[in-house]
């Protein structure tokens, strides 16, 4: 039949277009599936700091001294707290913080950085961009459906859908059905 030839061409060409997005979505999917084990978007880093003893003054002046000595952006400061007589914590955006000993100036700086590649593909996968990207993602989902249908129906005979293909399609269908049944039984 001529439609099989058309399906092969559509499947091949659409598949080439979808390769990069498929890899991006798959990478993001794996990362997001394990969100309880790690943060796929950000990495925390903690390093030791030594800025020298803090000069006498108020807590606000101590905060300003720490921020200046560590080269931090003052607009990112969310507050400070003197945890003990000697321990000062300066809170920054997104859970970052500086903790120093007022007498010695020794302590730690906890910073946050975006995970390269993961941050970007997760933004695409989770549709954080909104707007036009929503339509791009919808077109990609449609392309995946077309790829599935054309791939499933391209072959004929005992290697096609009427032959062994029906068992593979059925097996693939049983996987989500089994998980849905399991989900509603517990």
N, C-alpha and C positions, 0 to 999 in steps of 0.2 A: 504494500500500500504506500501511496505517496505521503501520507501523513506521518509515517515513521521517519522518512527522510527529513521532513520539515521539523519534527520533534528533535531529531539528532542535531540539526543545525541550531535550533533555538536553545537546546540544552547546552551545547558546546559554547556558543557565543555568550549566552546569559551567564553561564558558569564562569567564563573568563572575567566578566564584569564583576561578578559577586565574590571572587576569590579574596580580595583584600578585606572587604567588610566581613566575610565569614570568619576569617582568621581573627580580626579585631573583636568581633562579638564572642567568638569561642574563648579567646584569651580572657576577656572581661568576665564571661560566664564562669569560668573556672575560678578566677580570683574572687568574684562576689560569692560564689558557693561556699567559700572558706572564710567568710568575713568574721566568724566567731574566733578563728585562729590568728588572724592578722588583719591589719588595716590595709586594704589594697590600694588606697589612694594616697596615704601619707605614711612617712616613717619618722619616728621620734629619734632624736640623737641627744645624748647627754655627754657633756665634756666638762672637765675641771677648769676652773678659772681662778686667777689670783690677781686682784685689782689693788691690793694693798689695803691697809687699815682705812676705814671710813672716817672722815673728819667729824668732829663734834657737830651736832645739829639735830634738827627734828627728823622724824621719820620721812617726811616729804623731801627733805634735803638729802637724806640717805638714799632714797629711791632715785632722785635725780643724779646723784653721784654714780650709782651703780649703772644706770642707763647710759650715762655719758661714757664711763670707763669701758663698758662692754660694746659701745658703738651701736646701741639699739635705737630703734625708731621710737621717740617719745609718744607718738600717736598710738602706738601699739600697746602702751601700758594700760592695764585694767585695774591696777591698785597694788597695795602692798600690805604686808602683815608681819609684825614682829612676833614670831612664834615663841621665842624664848628671849632671855636678856641679851643673848649674843647672836641669835639666828634671825636674819631678815629674808623674807621672801617677797619678790617683785613678780606680780602676775602679769602675763602678756596675753595677747590674743591666742585663740585656738588651743588653750591648755599648755602653752609654753610658759616657762618661768625661770627666773634666776634666784638662786638661794646662796646667800653669802654670810660668812661670820663677820659681824660688825667690827670685831677687834683685829682680825687678821686680813680680811678681804678675800679669804679663800672660800671656795664653794663650787657650785656647779651651775651650768646653763643648759636647760632642756629646750631644744628647738624642734621645729616641725618642718619637714620638707616634702614636696610632692614626689611621689614615686613616678619616675620617668616611664612613659608608655602606658602604664597601668592607669594613671590619673586620666589621661586623654581617652583611652578606649572605654573606661568606665563612664566617663561623661557622655560619650556617644551611646553606649549600650543602655544606660539608665535615662537617656533623653534629658539630660540636664540643660542642654542647649535650647530646647523648645523651638518655637518658630518654624522656620523652613526645614530644620532637621527632622521634625516630626514626619513630614511628608517623605523625606529621603528614607527614613526608617520604615515607613509604611510601604514604600516601593520595594525596599529590600525584602521585607516580609513577603510581599506578593511574589517577588522574584524567587524566593526560596520555595514557595508553594508551586510555582511553575516548574522549577527544577525537580521537585519531588515527583510531580505528575508526569513530566516528560521523561524523567529517568526511569520511572516505574513502568511506563508503557512503550518504551523504545524497542525492547527485544520481543521477538515472537517465538512461538513454539515452546518446547520444553524448558528453555531458559528464560522465557518471558513471564509475564504476569499470570497467564493461564496455566503455566507449568509450575516450576519450583518457586517462581516469584511470589505467588500467593502465600506460600508458607513463610517467606521472609517478611512480607508485609504484615501478615497475621501475627507473627512473632513480635514485630516491632510495635504493633498495636496493643498487644498483651502487656507490654512493659508499663505504659502509663495507666492502663486499666487496673493492673495489679496494685500499683501504688495508690491509686484513688480508693480502691476497695480497702487496702490496708489503712489508709488515712482515716476513713470513716468508720472502721471497726474499732479503732483505739480511742 
